[in-house]
Amino acid sequence: MTDFAATRALFHLPEGVIYLDGNSLGPLPLAAGARVGQVLREQWGDQLIRAWNDSDWMALPSRVGDRIARLVGAPAASVVTGDTLSIKVFQALAAALALAPADRRVVLSDSGNFPSDLYIADGLLAALGGRELKVVAPEDVANAIDETVAVTMLTEVDYRTGRLHDMAALTKRAHDAGAITVWDLAHSAGALPVHLEQADADFAVGCTYKYLNGGPGSPAFIYVAPRHADVAQPILSGWLGHAEPFAFHRSYRPAAGIERMRVGTPPIVALSILDAALDAWDGVDMPALRTASIRLSDTFIREVERRCPALELASPRDPHARGSQVSFRHDHAYPAMQALIARGVIGDVRAPDILRFGFTPLYLSEAEVVQAATILADVIDTRAYEAPEYQQRAAVT
């Protein structure tokens, strides 16, 4: 059994705050400060440029990638970290298109996908020419996969509602139709068991600042199925994806395997924080995490609906059909969330009317969930959100 009281003790959690926004930004791991201090003083400070060799900085993207691989059901040496999620989406989609049948012109996605992924696809397809992005409703994805589709590009968990795609079924459907799959795990990695190898996924990407608690802007990761690793074409042919980066050849020759998906110089300080954050996952059983997550989210739904019928559940009621977040709709979602935050319960808002709450068993208790539902009901019932100070929108919602 996973001891979630022990994992809770690994995080800095401000007094008087119930944090239900780990699906947007995870809290600070206590180990991060010490790790950063070590990297700054002992490695950068004392070793200077020698740290690339003496502290093996060059291998850090792959070492951290292997730690993430366990959490997403991937084999060793199939995940590498670095760059941003947008860059990794671009890489994965470009490589998938190069592997797809030449006569296929459609990239299929759904309206529940994160807009940034769709922006990246729009830009890439416009640059390549002769291809189109087809966006359908999430429930229509399976029926839309046909012989015209080159690549399916889907986010496993909907960022707004938490609706969960069936990765194995949709991957099989795509493969049966001759298409390549790209999965975005931004709201899956660290939230629920992911089975990339078992599902036979081709490519996957994800960020690490949400459930993996790597810090704001922490490096993203990319997965390439081993069967593709030595043939996938990294359209962003950066020097650290070269087979011999320090030979400084004029022509590009991709490195073997997942290493070819590296692009630029790795952000060592950020990767070191992420590495420290992943210590909290040592010994965590992912099925146990999922059981605890469902218990917390079901409790929240029950308590909110009992106390506050004015809110409409926007997430699937079936816990096995959603990730580790719950969303409710309200006409005044933004000011309601600001009033809730002012009372010490932190969630976030997704336009136009979604109140969004993440459930992270590593540091969240059932008592806190009940208390959060009680405070939310009071905010709605008393119309506290009508106060003027909650009406002006900040830059980040």
Disulfide bonds with the S-S distance in Angstrom:
none
